[in-house]
Amino acid sequence: MKCDKCKNENTWLEMIGKELVCHKCLSKHRLMGNILRTHANTFKFLLKKLNLQGFEGYMGITDEQIQKLVNINQLKIKYKPKEDRYSIL
């Protein structure tokens, strides 16, 4: 099957709304990509709860929406809030 975004052939695709998307494209969202690689069950839980309509909706997920549903620290995912990502020491 082909990914609807990058058009590459892949056997493992996730369904986001009506679109089939590969793991490489899903990893473009920084926090959700980390959750997908480390906790697949939590990733599927988030997809159900957020009720996404497509890949654009997936890329529009904010970090706050994820944190309302899942405790990132409990999953032991290293995460810096958006304001601190590019701070100069």
Biopython code that builds the backbone (N, CA, C, O; Angstrom):
import numpy as np
from Bio.PDB.StructureBuilder import StructureBuilder

atoms = [
    (1, "MET", "N", (0.845, -1.180, 0.000)),
    (1, "MET", "CA", (0.000, 0.000, 0.000)),
    (1, "MET", "C", (0.885, 1.236, 0.000)),
    (1, "MET", "O", (2.037, 1.186, 0.431)),
    (2, "LYS", "N", (0.346, 2.338, -0.482)),
    (2, "LYS", "CA", (1.116, 3.571, -0.583)),
    (2, "LYS", "C", (0.663, 4.585, 0.446)),
    (2, "LYS", "O", (-0.520, 4.699, 0.769)),
    (3, "CYS", "N", (1.647, 5.320, 0.951)),
    (3, "CYS", "CA", (1.374, 6.437, 1.850)),
    (3, "CYS", "C", (0.729, 7.562, 1.033)),
    (3, "CYS", "O", (1.185, 7.868, -0.069)),
    (4, "ASP", "N", (-0.324, 8.174, 1.569)),
    (4, "ASP", "CA", (-1.014, 9.252, 0.853)),
    (4, "ASP", "C", (-0.207, 10.544, 0.829)),
    (4, "ASP", "O", (-0.489, 11.418, 0.010)),
    (5, "LYS", "N", (0.775, 10.690, 1.691)),
    (5, "LYS", "CA", (1.564, 11.925, 1.753)),
    (5, "LYS", "C", (2.837, 11.848, 0.923)),
    (5, "LYS", "O", (3.066, 12.699, 0.064)),
    (6, "CYS", "N", (3.668, 10.840, 1.168)),
    (6, "CYS", "CA", (4.959, 10.766, 0.469)),
    (6, "CYS", "C", (4.929, 9.821, -0.736)),
    (6, "CYS", "O", (5.896, 9.753, -1.494)),
    (7, "LYS", "N", (3.833, 9.100, -0.913)),
    (7, "LYS", "CA", (3.621, 8.181, -2.039)),
    (7, "LYS", "C", (4.603, 7.018, -2.078)),
    (7, "LYS", "O", (4.756, 6.385, -3.123)),
    (8, "ASN", "N", (5.271, 6.721, -0.965)),
    (8, "ASN", "CA", (6.176, 5.570, -0.900)),
    (8, "ASN", "C", (5.396, 4.316, -0.554)),
    (8, "ASN", "O", (4.402, 4.357, 0.171)),
    (9, "GLU", "N", (5.871, 3.204, -1.089)),
    (9, "GLU", "CA", (5.261, 1.903, -0.807)),
    (9, "GLU", "C", (5.685, 1.459, 0.586)),
    (9, "GLU", "O", (6.871, 1.488, 0.914)),
    (10, "ASN", "N", (4.712, 1.044, 1.413)),
    (10, "ASN", "CA", (5.010, 0.631, 2.777)),
    (10, "ASN", "C", (3.952, -0.363, 3.234)),
    (10, "ASN", "O", (2.780, -0.244, 2.878)),
    (11, "THR", "N", (4.375, -1.342, 4.024)),
    (11, "THR", "CA", (3.419, -2.345, 4.504)),
    (11, "THR", "C", (2.757, -1.918, 5.812)),
    (11, "THR", "O", (1.653, -2.376, 6.108)),
    (12, "TRP", "N", (3.404, -1.046, 6.611)),
    (12, "TRP", "CA", (2.849, -0.607, 7.887)),
    (12, "TRP", "C", (2.393, 0.837, 7.775)),
    (12, "TRP", "O", (3.215, 1.753, 7.780)),
    (13, "LEU", "N", (1.093, 1.043, 7.673)),
    (13, "LEU", "CA", (0.528, 2.384, 7.578)),
    (13, "LEU", "C", (-0.485, 2.588, 8.691)),
    (13, "LEU", "O", (-1.162, 1.651, 9.114)),
    (14, "GLU", "N", (-0.578, 3.814, 9.154)),
    (14, "GLU", "CA", (-1.583, 4.182, 10.154)),
    (14, "GLU", "C", (-2.698, 4.953, 9.450)),
    (14, "GLU", "O", (-2.449, 5.704, 8.507)),
    (15, "MET", "N", (-3.909, 4.760, 9.911)),
    (15, "MET", "CA", (-5.039, 5.458, 9.327)),
    (15, "MET", "C", (-5.338, 6.706, 10.147)),
    (15, "MET", "O", (-5.688, 6.618, 11.324)),
    (16, "ILE", "N", (-5.199, 7.866, 9.518)),
    (16, "ILE", "CA", (-5.495, 9.153, 10.135)),
    (16, "ILE", "C", (-6.678, 9.734, 9.366)),
    (16, "ILE", "O", (-6.517, 10.216, 8.244)),
    (17, "GLY", "N", (-7.851, 9.688, 9.963)),
    (17, "GLY", "CA", (-9.059, 10.096, 9.235)),
    (17, "GLY", "C", (-9.298, 9.109, 8.103)),
    (17, "GLY", "O", (-9.477, 7.915, 8.339)),
    (18, "LYS", "N", (-9.300, 9.616, 6.865)),
    (18, "LYS", "CA", (-9.477, 8.761, 5.694)),
    (18, "LYS", "C", (-8.156, 8.500, 4.984)),
    (18, "LYS", "O", (-8.137, 7.849, 3.939)),
    (19, "GLU", "N", (-7.061, 8.992, 5.529)),
    (19, "GLU", "CA", (-5.765, 8.887, 4.874)),
    (19, "GLU", "C", (-4.902, 7.791, 5.503)),
    (19, "GLU", "O", (-4.961, 7.560, 6.711)),
    (20, "LEU", "N", (-4.109, 7.127, 4.681)),
    (20, "LEU", "CA", (-3.129, 6.157, 5.143)),
    (20, "LEU", "C", (-1.769, 6.837, 5.136)),
    (20, "LEU", "O", (-1.334, 7.350, 4.105)),
    (21, "VAL", "N", (-1.097, 6.844, 6.280)),
    (21, "VAL", "CA", (0.145, 7.592, 6.424)),
    (21, "VAL", "C", (1.215, 6.672, 7.006)),
    (21, "VAL", "O", (0.938, 5.884, 7.910)),
    (22, "CYS", "N", (2.452, 6.776, 6.478)),
    (22, "CYS", "CA", (3.553, 5.941, 6.953)),
    (22, "CYS", "C", (4.162, 6.532, 8.231)),
    (22, "CYS", "O", (3.877, 7.671, 8.602)),
    (23, "HIS", "N", (5.001, 5.738, 8.889)),
    (23, "HIS", "CA", (5.606, 6.167, 10.148)),
    (23, "HIS", "C", (6.580, 7.324, 9.945)),
    (23, "HIS", "O", (6.758, 8.150, 10.840)),
    (24, "LYS", "N", (7.208, 7.387, 8.781)),
    (24, "LYS", "CA", (8.136, 8.496, 8.499)),
    (24, "LYS", "C", (7.381, 9.821, 8.470)),
    (24, "LYS", "O", (7.856, 10.815, 9.019)),
    (25, "CYS", "N", (6.229, 9.843, 7.845)),
    (25, "CYS", "CA", (5.425, 11.070, 7.795)),
    (25, "CYS", "C", (4.836, 11.389, 9.170)),
    (25, "CYS", "O", (4.737, 12.559, 9.539)),
    (26, "LEU", "N", (4.444, 10.367, 9.930)),
    (26, "LEU", "CA", (3.895, 10.592, 11.263)),
    (26, "LEU", "C", (4.945, 11.140, 12.221)),
    (26, "LEU", "O", (4.606, 11.847, 13.170)),
    (27, "SER", "N", (6.207, 10.825, 11.986)),
    (27, "SER", "CA", (7.279, 11.299, 12.857)),
    (27, "SER", "C", (7.603, 12.769, 12.654)),
    (27, "SER", "O", (8.418, 13.323, 13.392)),
    (28, "LYS", "N", (6.989, 13.409, 11.679)),
    (28, "LYS", "CA", (7.229, 14.839, 11.457)),
    (28, "LYS", "C", (6.681, 15.690, 12.596)),
    (28, "LYS", "O", (7.183, 16.786, 12.846)),
    (29, "HIS", "N", (5.659, 15.198, 13.285)),
    (29, "HIS", "CA", (5.171, 15.879, 14.494)),
    (29, "HIS", "C", (6.077, 15.426, 15.627)),
    (29, "HIS", "O", (6.115, 14.239, 15.950)),
    (30, "ARG", "N", (6.793, 16.336, 16.222)),
    (30, "ARG", "CA", (7.879, 15.997, 17.151)),
    (30, "ARG", "C", (7.414, 15.142, 18.330)),
    (30, "ARG", "O", (7.976, 14.074, 18.571)),
    (31, "LEU", "N", (6.417, 15.585, 19.055)),
    (31, "LEU", "CA", (5.983, 14.883, 20.261)),
    (31, "LEU", "C", (5.210, 13.604, 19.923)),
    (31, "LEU", "O", (5.436, 12.563, 20.540)),
    (32, "MET", "N", (4.311, 13.678, 18.958)),
    (32, "MET", "CA", (3.557, 12.478, 18.580)),
    (32, "MET", "C", (4.474, 11.429, 17.956)),
    (32, "MET", "O", (4.236, 10.232, 18.118)),
    (33, "GLY", "N", (5.512, 11.855, 17.247)),
    (33, "GLY", "CA", (6.484, 10.921, 16.691)),
    (33, "GLY", "C", (7.217, 10.161, 17.782)),
    (33, "GLY", "O", (7.457, 8.960, 17.660)),
    (34, "ASN", "N", (7.575, 10.869, 18.855)),
    (34, "ASN", "CA", (8.229, 10.207, 19.996)),
    (34, "ASN", "C", (7.294, 9.212, 20.660)),
    (34, "ASN", "O", (7.709, 8.112, 21.025)),
    (35, "ILE", "N", (6.038, 9.594, 20.817)),
    (35, "ILE", "CA", (5.060, 8.689, 21.434)),
    (35, "ILE", "C", (4.840, 7.465, 20.543)),
    (35, "ILE", "O", (4.710, 6.350, 21.047)),
    (36, "LEU", "N", (4.798, 7.662, 19.240)),
    (36, "LEU", "CA", (4.619, 6.538, 18.305)),
    (36, "LEU", "C", (5.779, 5.557, 18.405)),
    (36, "LEU", "O", (5.555, 4.346, 18.410)),
    (37, "ARG", "N", (7.010, 6.047, 18.486)),
    (37, "ARG", "CA", (8.170, 5.156, 18.539)),
    (37, "ARG", "C", (8.286, 4.422, 19.868)),
    (37, "ARG", "O", (8.762, 3.288, 19.904)),
    (38, "THR", "N", (7.858, 5.052, 20.965)),
    (38, "THR", "CA", (8.100, 4.452, 22.282)),
    (38, "THR", "C", (6.866, 3.793, 22.896)),
    (38, "THR", "O", (6.999, 2.813, 23.630)),
    (39, "HIS", "N", (5.674, 4.308, 22.613)),
    (39, "HIS", "CA", (4.444, 3.791, 23.226)),
    (39, "HIS", "C", (3.326, 3.738, 22.179)),
    (39, "HIS", "O", (2.528, 4.669, 22.067)),
    (40, "ALA", "N", (3.277, 2.651, 21.423)),
    (40, "ALA", "CA", (2.316, 2.519, 20.331)),
    (40, "ALA", "C", (0.870, 2.515, 20.839)),
    (40, "ALA", "O", (-0.006, 3.090, 20.192)),
    (41, "ASN", "N", (0.608, 1.885, 21.972)),
    (41, "ASN", "CA", (-0.757, 1.849, 22.510)),
    (41, "ASN", "C", (-1.232, 3.237, 22.907)),
    (41, "ASN", "O", (-2.392, 3.584, 22.684)),
    (42, "THR", "N", (-0.352, 4.027, 23.490)),
    (42, "THR", "CA", (-0.705, 5.399, 23.863)),
    (42, "THR", "C", (-0.972, 6.231, 22.615)),
    (42, "THR", "O", (-1.877, 7.065, 22.607)),
    (43, "PHE", "N", (-0.188, 6.008, 21.561)),
    (43, "PHE", "CA", (-0.391, 6.720, 20.297)),
    (43, "PHE", "C", (-1.781, 6.443, 19.739)),
    (43, "PHE", "O", (-2.484, 7.366, 19.329)),
    (44, "LYS", "N", (-2.177, 5.177, 19.722)),
    (44, "LYS", "CA", (-3.510, 4.821, 19.216)),
    (44, "LYS", "C", (-4.617, 5.406, 20.103)),
    (44, "LYS", "O", (-5.656, 5.829, 19.597)),
    (45, "PHE", "N", (-4.398, 5.433, 21.422)),
    (45, "PHE", "CA", (-5.346, 6.046, 22.347)),
    (45, "PHE", "C", (-5.525, 7.526, 22.026)),
    (45, "PHE", "O", (-6.650, 8.025, 21.997)),
    (46, "LEU", "N", (-4.418, 8.230, 21.785)),
    (46, "LEU", "CA", (-4.490, 9.656, 21.461)),
    (46, "LEU", "C", (-5.223, 9.892, 20.147)),
    (46, "LEU", "O", (-5.999, 10.841, 20.035)),
    (47, "LEU", "N", (-4.986, 9.042, 19.155)),
    (47, "LEU", "CA", (-5.678, 9.204, 17.874)),
    (47, "LEU", "C", (-7.185, 9.061, 18.045)),
    (47, "LEU", "O", (-7.954, 9.800, 17.430)),
    (48, "LYS", "N", (-7.613, 8.109, 18.883)),
    (48, "LYS", "CA", (-9.046, 7.926, 19.122)),
    (48, "LYS", "C", (-9.639, 9.121, 19.850)),
    (48, "LYS", "O", (-10.692, 9.628, 19.463)),
    (49, "LYS", "N", (-8.963, 9.576, 20.909)),
    (49, "LYS", "CA", (-9.501, 10.652, 21.736)),
    (49, "LYS", "C", (-9.518, 11.995, 21.017)),
    (49, "LYS", "O", (-10.423, 12.798, 21.244)),
    (50, "LEU", "N", (-8.528, 12.258, 20.147)),
    (50, "LEU", "CA", (-8.454, 13.547, 19.468)),
    (50, "LEU", "C", (-9.402, 13.623, 18.277)),
    (50, "LEU", "O", (-9.705, 14.717, 17.802)),
    (51, "ASN", "N", (-9.880, 12.469, 17.783)),
    (51, "ASN", "CA", (-10.867, 12.419, 16.709)),
    (51, "ASN", "C", (-10.448, 13.280, 15.516)),
    (51, "ASN", "O", (-11.118, 14.255, 15.176)),
    (52, "LEU", "N", (-9.344, 12.914, 14.894)),
    (52, "LEU", "CA", (-8.758, 13.687, 13.805)),
    (52, "LEU", "C", (-9.454, 13.394, 12.487)),
    (52, "LEU", "O", (-9.924, 12.280, 12.257)),
    (53, "GLN", "N", (-9.518, 14.407, 11.616)),
    (53, "GLN", "CA", (-10.163, 14.250, 10.323)),
    (53, "GLN", "C", (-9.173, 13.937, 9.204)),
    (53, "GLN", "O", (-9.572, 13.423, 8.159)),
    (54, "GLY", "N", (-7.891, 14.236, 9.405)),
    (54, "GLY", "CA", (-6.893, 13.971, 8.372)),
    (54, "GLY", "C", (-5.504, 14.321, 8.861)),
    (54, "GLY", "O", (-5.306, 14.646, 10.032)),
    (55, "PHE", "N", (-4.536, 14.250, 7.946)),
    (55, "PHE", "CA", (-3.151, 14.492, 8.304)),
    (55, "PHE", "C", (-2.923, 15.947, 8.712)),
    (55, "PHE", "O", (-2.099, 16.214, 9.587)),
    (56, "GLU", "N", (-3.627, 16.880, 8.104)),
    (56, "GLU", "CA", (-3.480, 18.287, 8.481)),
    (56, "GLU", "C", (-3.928, 18.509, 9.923)),
    (56, "GLU", "O", (-3.313, 19.285, 10.654)),
    (57, "GLY", "N", (-4.988, 17.834, 10.327)),
    (57, "GLY", "CA", (-5.433, 17.894, 11.716)),
    (57, "GLY", "C", (-4.422, 17.273, 12.656)),
    (57, "GLY", "O", (-4.221, 17.755, 13.770)),
    (58, "TYR", "N", (-3.784, 16.202, 12.206)),
    (58, "TYR", "CA", (-2.736, 15.547, 13.001)),
    (58, "TYR", "C", (-1.556, 16.492, 13.218)),
    (58, "TYR", "O", (-1.042, 16.601, 14.331)),
    (59, "MET", "N", (-1.132, 17.168, 12.162)),
    (59, "MET", "CA", (0.001, 18.090, 12.290)),
    (59, "MET", "C", (-0.371, 19.333, 13.100)),
    (59, "MET", "O", (0.512, 20.026, 13.607)),
    (60, "GLY", "N", (-1.660, 19.617, 13.226)),
    (60, "GLY", "CA", (-2.110, 20.774, 13.990)),
    (60, "GLY", "C", (-2.314, 20.501, 15.472)),
    (60, "GLY", "O", (-2.722, 21.396, 16.212)),
    (61, "ILE", "N", (-2.036, 19.275, 15.920)),
    (61, "ILE", "CA", (-2.191, 18.942, 17.336)),
    (61, "ILE", "C", (-1.181, 19.744, 18.144)),
    (61, "ILE", "O", (0.004, 19.783, 17.812)),
    (62, "THR", "N", (-1.654, 20.376, 19.194)),
    (62, "THR", "CA", (-0.748, 21.140, 20.050)),
    (62, "THR", "C", (-0.254, 20.257, 21.194)),
    (62, "THR", "O", (-0.866, 19.246, 21.539)),
    (63, "ASP", "N", (0.858, 20.668, 21.761)),
    (63, "ASP", "CA", (1.427, 19.922, 22.888)),
    (63, "ASP", "C", (0.484, 19.949, 24.088)),
    (63, "ASP", "O", (0.434, 18.992, 24.861)),
    (64, "GLU", "N", (-0.260, 21.037, 24.244)),
    (64, "GLU", "CA", (-1.197, 21.146, 25.362)),
    (64, "GLU", "C", (-2.335, 20.135, 25.242)),
    (64, "GLU", "O", (-2.777, 19.580, 26.247)),
    (65, "GLN", "N", (-2.812, 19.892, 24.021)),
    (65, "GLN", "CA", (-3.866, 18.894, 23.823)),
    (65, "GLN", "C", (-3.376, 17.507, 24.230)),
    (65, "GLN", "O", (-4.126, 16.735, 24.827)),
    (66, "ILE", "N", (-2.144, 17.194, 23.916)),
    (66, "ILE", "CA", (-1.581, 15.898, 24.272)),
    (66, "ILE", "C", (-1.421, 15.789, 25.777)),
    (66, "ILE", "O", (-1.731, 14.750, 26.361)),
    (67, "GLN", "N", (-0.942, 16.846, 26.410)),
    (67, "GLN", "CA", (-0.697, 16.815, 27.846)),
    (67, "GLN", "C", (-1.991, 16.739, 28.653)),
    (67, "GLN", "O", (-1.981, 16.245, 29.780)),
    (68, "LYS", "N", (-3.105, 17.220, 28.096)),
    (68, "LYS", "CA", (-4.390, 17.091, 28.788)),
    (68, "LYS", "C", (-4.832, 15.631, 28.878)),
    (68, "LYS", "O", (-5.490, 15.237, 29.841)),
    (69, "LEU", "N", (-4.469, 14.835, 27.878)),
    (69, "LEU", "CA", (-4.903, 13.442, 27.825)),
    (69, "LEU", "C", (-3.900, 12.464, 28.422)),
    (69, "LEU", "O", (-4.290, 11.432, 28.968)),
    (70, "VAL", "N", (-2.604, 12.781, 28.323)),
    (70, "VAL", "CA", (-1.558, 11.841, 28.728)),
    (70, "VAL", "C", (-0.508, 12.582, 29.538)),
    (70, "VAL", "O", (-0.140, 13.709, 29.206)),
    (71, "ASN", "N", (-0.027, 11.946, 30.602)),
    (71, "ASN", "CA", (1.060, 12.502, 31.398)),
    (71, "ASN", "C", (2.384, 12.121, 30.731)),
    (71, "ASN", "O", (2.808, 10.967, 30.803)),
    (72, "ILE", "N", (3.031, 13.083, 30.088)),
    (72, "ILE", "CA", (4.266, 12.840, 29.346)),
    (72, "ILE", "C", (5.391, 12.390, 30.279)),
    (72, "ILE", "O", (6.179, 11.517, 29.915)),
    (73, "ASN", "N", (5.474, 12.971, 31.466)),
    (73, "ASN", "CA", (6.539, 12.617, 32.406)),
    (73, "ASN", "C", (6.416, 11.173, 32.873)),
    (73, "ASN", "O", (7.426, 10.502, 33.085)),
    (74, "GLN", "N", (5.198, 10.694, 33.035)),
    (74, "GLN", "CA", (4.980, 9.317, 33.466)),
    (74, "GLN", "C", (5.438, 8.328, 32.392)),
    (74, "GLN", "O", (5.872, 7.223, 32.715)),
    (75, "LEU", "N", (5.344, 8.716, 31.128)),
    (75, "LEU", "CA", (5.796, 7.859, 30.033)),
    (75, "LEU", "C", (7.309, 7.898, 29.853)),
    (75, "LEU", "O", (7.864, 7.149, 29.049)),
    (76, "LYS", "N", (7.976, 8.775, 30.607)),
    (76, "LYS", "CA", (9.432, 8.942, 30.561)),
    (76, "LYS", "C", (9.919, 9.386, 29.195)),
    (76, "LYS", "O", (10.942, 8.914, 28.701)),
    (77, "ILE", "N", (9.163, 10.311, 28.584)),
    (77, "ILE", "CA", (9.570, 10.908, 27.318)),
    (77, "ILE", "C", (10.216, 12.244, 27.631)),
    (77, "ILE", "O", (9.639, 13.072, 28.337)),
    (78, "LYS", "N", (11.417, 12.454, 27.103)),
    (78, "LYS", "CA", (12.095, 13.722, 27.313)),
    (78, "LYS", "C", (11.422, 14.772, 26.446)),
    (78, "LYS", "O", (11.320, 14.618, 25.229)),
    (79, "TYR", "N", (10.969, 15.833, 27.081)),
    (79, "TYR", "CA", (10.186, 16.842, 26.380)),
    (79, "TYR", "C", (10.503, 18.213, 26.944)),
    (79, "TYR", "O", (10.493, 18.417, 28.158)),
    (80, "LYS", "N", (10.781, 19.144, 26.054)),
    (80, "LYS", "CA", (10.971, 20.530, 26.465)),
    (80, "LYS", "C", (9.792, 21.326, 25.913)),
    (80, "LYS", "O", (9.439, 21.175, 24.743)),
    (81, "PRO", "N", (9.182, 22.172, 26.740)),
    (81, "PRO", "CA", (8.096, 23.007, 26.235)),
    (81, "PRO", "C", (8.566, 23.899, 25.089)),
    (81, "PRO", "O", (9.758, 24.174, 24.952)),
    (82, "LYS", "N", (7.637, 24.337, 24.287)),
    (82, "LYS", "CA", (7.948, 25.088, 23.076)),
    (82, "LYS", "C", (8.790, 26.334, 23.348)),
    (82, "LYS", "O", (9.661, 26.674, 22.548)),
    (83, "GLU", "N", (8.544, 27.014, 24.457)),
    (83, "GLU", "CA", (9.265, 28.241, 24.757)),
    (83, "GLU", "C", (10.738, 27.983, 25.031)),
    (83, "GLU", "O", (11.582, 28.833, 24.750)),
    (84, "ASP", "N", (11.053, 26.803, 25.582)),
    (84, "ASP", "CA", (12.424, 26.500, 25.996)),
    (84, "ASP", "C", (13.237, 25.779, 24.930)),
    (84, "ASP", "O", (14.426, 25.531, 25.135)),
    (85, "ARG", "N", (12.633, 25.438, 23.805)),
    (85, "ARG", "CA", (13.323, 24.636, 22.801)),
    (85, "ARG", "C", (14.554, 25.350, 22.236)),
    (85, "ARG", "O", (15.585, 24.721, 22.000)),
    (86, "TYR", "N", (14.444, 26.638, 22.025)),
    (86, "TYR", "CA", (15.524, 27.369, 21.374)),
    (86, "TYR", "C", (16.162, 28.392, 22.297)),
    (86, "TYR", "O", (16.674, 29.412, 21.835)),
    (87, "SER", "N", (16.138, 28.133, 23.575)),
    (87, "SER", "CA", (16.696, 29.092, 24.513)),
    (87, "SER", "C", (18.221, 29.077, 24.426)),
    (87, "SER", "O", (18.841, 28.033, 24.226)),
    (88, "ILE", "N", (18.796, 30.244, 24.578)),
    (88, "ILE", "CA", (20.244, 30.402, 24.540)),
    (88, "ILE", "C", (20.766, 30.343, 25.960)),
    (88, "ILE", "O", (20.256, 31.038, 26.839)),
    (89, "LEU", "N", (21.758, 29.535, 26.193)),
    (89, "LEU", "CA", (22.319, 29.388, 27.535)),
    (89, "LEU", "C", (23.304, 30.478, 27.843)),
    (89, "LEU", "O", (23.872, 30.505, 28.935)),
]
sb = StructureBuilder()
sb.init_structure("model")
sb.init_model(0)
sb.init_chain("A")
sb.init_seg("    ")
for serial, (resi, resn, name, xyz) in enumerate(atoms, 1):
    if name == "N":
        sb.init_residue(resn, " ", resi, " ")
    sb.init_atom(name, np.array(xyz, "f"), 0.0, 1.0, " ", f" {name:<3s}", serial, name[0])
structure = sb.get_structure()
